[in-house]
Amino acid sequence: MTDPQHKELYRLFSSIRDQKDAERLLRDLLSPAEINYIAKRWQIMRSVAAGVSHRTIAKAARTSIAKVSRCARVMRYENGALAARLKKLQKKNIRM
């Protein structure tokens, strides 16, 4: 069962209208370091999805291969939301 606070947070994110709205929300909600962490993780996941080797990704992202491997597992085995979102963005030809 999902915690009521989590549900409220999910509703907040589902209310985002556009990129500007998302940027403003994230800047209010998260610290610059947290935004950078999430952005870096998303770039790692995009590289994993593109088939770039874990070693190459780790070197480019200045992170450990273990972190890259964790991102790869999430892309492959978790609920599939990130992989599905990436495919949807690619299908719409949205430049990231």
C-alpha positions as a Markdown table, in Angstrom:
| # | Residue | x | y | z |
|---|---|---|---|---|
| 1 | Met | 0.0 | 0.0 | 0.0 |
| 2 | Thr | 1.3 | 3.4 | -0.9 |
| 3 | Asp | 1.8 | 5.9 | 1.8 |
| 4 | Pro | -0.6 | 8.9 | 1.6 |
| 5 | Gln | 2.3 | 11.3 | 1.5 |
| 6 | His | 3.8 | 9.4 | -1.4 |
| 7 | Lys | 0.4 | 9.6 | -3.2 |
| 8 | Glu | 0.3 | 13.3 | -2.7 |
| 9 | Leu | 3.8 | 13.6 | -4.2 |
| 10 | Tyr | 2.9 | 11.5 | -7.2 |
| 11 | Arg | -0.2 | 13.8 | -7.8 |
| 12 | Leu | 2.1 | 16.8 | -7.6 |
| 13 | Phe | 4.4 | 15.3 | -10.3 |
| 14 | Ser | 1.5 | 14.3 | -12.5 |
| 15 | Ser | 0.3 | 17.9 | -12.4 |
| 16 | Ile | 3.4 | 19.2 | -14.3 |
| 17 | Arg | 2.2 | 20.9 | -17.4 |
| 18 | Asp | 5.5 | 21.5 | -19.3 |
| 19 | Gln | 9.3 | 21.7 | -19.0 |
| 20 | Lys | 9.3 | 25.2 | -17.5 |
| 21 | Asp | 6.8 | 24.1 | -14.8 |
| 22 | Ala | 8.9 | 21.0 | -14.1 |
| 23 | Glu | 12.0 | 23.1 | -13.8 |
| 24 | Arg | 10.4 | 25.5 | -11.4 |
| 25 | Leu | 9.0 | 22.7 | -9.3 |
| 26 | Leu | 12.2 | 20.8 | -9.0 |
| 27 | Arg | 14.2 | 24.0 | -8.2 |
| 28 | Asp | 11.7 | 24.7 | -5.3 |
| 29 | Leu | 11.6 | 21.1 | -4.1 |
| 30 | Leu | 15.3 | 20.0 | -4.4 |
| 31 | Ser | 18.7 | 21.4 | -3.7 |
| 32 | Pro | 21.0 | 22.1 | -6.6 |
| 33 | Ala | 23.1 | 19.0 | -5.6 |
| 34 | Glu | 20.0 | 16.8 | -5.6 |
| 35 | Ile | 19.0 | 18.1 | -9.1 |
| 36 | Asn | 22.5 | 17.4 | -10.4 |
| 37 | Tyr | 22.5 | 13.9 | -8.9 |
| 38 | Ile | 19.2 | 13.1 | -10.6 |
| 39 | Ala | 20.3 | 14.6 | -13.9 |
| 40 | Lys | 23.5 | 12.6 | -13.8 |
| 41 | Arg | 21.6 | 9.4 | -13.1 |
| 42 | Trp | 19.2 | 10.1 | -15.9 |
| 43 | Gln | 22.2 | 10.6 | -18.3 |
| 44 | Ile | 23.7 | 7.3 | -17.1 |
| 45 | Met | 20.4 | 5.5 | -17.8 |
| 46 | Arg | 20.1 | 7.1 | -21.3 |
| 47 | Ser | 23.6 | 5.9 | -22.1 |
| 48 | Val | 22.8 | 2.4 | -20.8 |
| 49 | Ala | 19.7 | 2.4 | -23.0 |
| 50 | Ala | 21.8 | 3.5 | -26.0 |
| 51 | Gly | 24.0 | 0.5 | -25.5 |
| 52 | Val | 27.2 | 2.3 | -24.3 |
| 53 | Ser | 29.5 | 0.1 | -22.3 |
| 54 | His | 29.4 | 0.4 | -18.6 |
| 55 | Arg | 33.1 | 1.2 | -18.4 |
| 56 | Thr | 32.7 | 4.0 | -20.9 |
| 57 | Ile | 29.7 | 5.4 | -19.1 |
| 58 | Ala | 31.5 | 5.3 | -15.7 |
| 59 | Lys | 34.5 | 7.1 | -17.1 |
| 60 | Ala | 32.4 | 9.8 | -18.8 |
| 61 | Ala | 30.2 | 10.3 | -15.8 |
| 62 | Arg | 33.1 | 10.1 | -13.4 |
| 63 | Thr | 31.3 | 7.5 | -11.3 |
| 64 | Ser | 31.8 | 3.8 | -10.4 |
| 65 | Ile | 30.9 | 0.9 | -12.6 |
| 66 | Ala | 28.8 | -0.3 | -9.7 |
| 67 | Lys | 26.6 | 2.8 | -10.0 |
| 68 | Val | 26.3 | 2.3 | -13.7 |
| 69 | Ser | 25.4 | -1.3 | -13.2 |
| 70 | Arg | 22.7 | -0.4 | -10.7 |
| 71 | Cys | 21.2 | 2.1 | -13.2 |
| 72 | Ala | 21.3 | -0.7 | -15.9 |
| 73 | Arg | 19.4 | -3.0 | -13.5 |
| 74 | Val | 16.8 | -0.4 | -12.9 |
| 75 | Met | 16.3 | 0.1 | -16.6 |
| 76 | Arg | 16.0 | -3.7 | -17.1 |
| 77 | Tyr | 14.2 | -5.1 | -14.1 |
| 78 | Glu | 12.4 | -2.5 | -12.1 |
| 79 | Asn | 8.8 | -1.3 | -13.0 |
| 80 | Gly | 9.9 | -0.1 | -16.4 |
| 81 | Ala | 8.8 | 3.5 | -16.0 |
| 82 | Leu | 12.1 | 5.0 | -16.9 |
| 83 | Ala | 12.6 | 2.8 | -19.9 |
| 84 | Ala | 9.1 | 3.4 | -21.1 |
| 85 | Arg | 9.5 | 7.2 | -20.6 |
| 86 | Leu | 12.7 | 7.2 | -22.6 |
| 87 | Lys | 11.1 | 5.3 | -25.5 |
| 88 | Lys | 8.1 | 7.7 | -25.4 |
| 89 | Leu | 10.4 | 10.7 | -25.6 |
| 90 | Gln | 12.4 | 9.1 | -28.4 |
| 91 | Lys | 9.2 | 8.3 | -30.3 |
| 92 | Lys | 8.1 | 11.9 | -30.0 |
| 93 | Asn | 11.6 | 12.9 | -31.2 |
| 94 | Ile | 12.0 | 15.2 | -28.2 |
| 95 | Arg | 15.5 | 16.4 | -27.9 |
| 96 | Met | 17.0 | 15.8 | -24.5 |
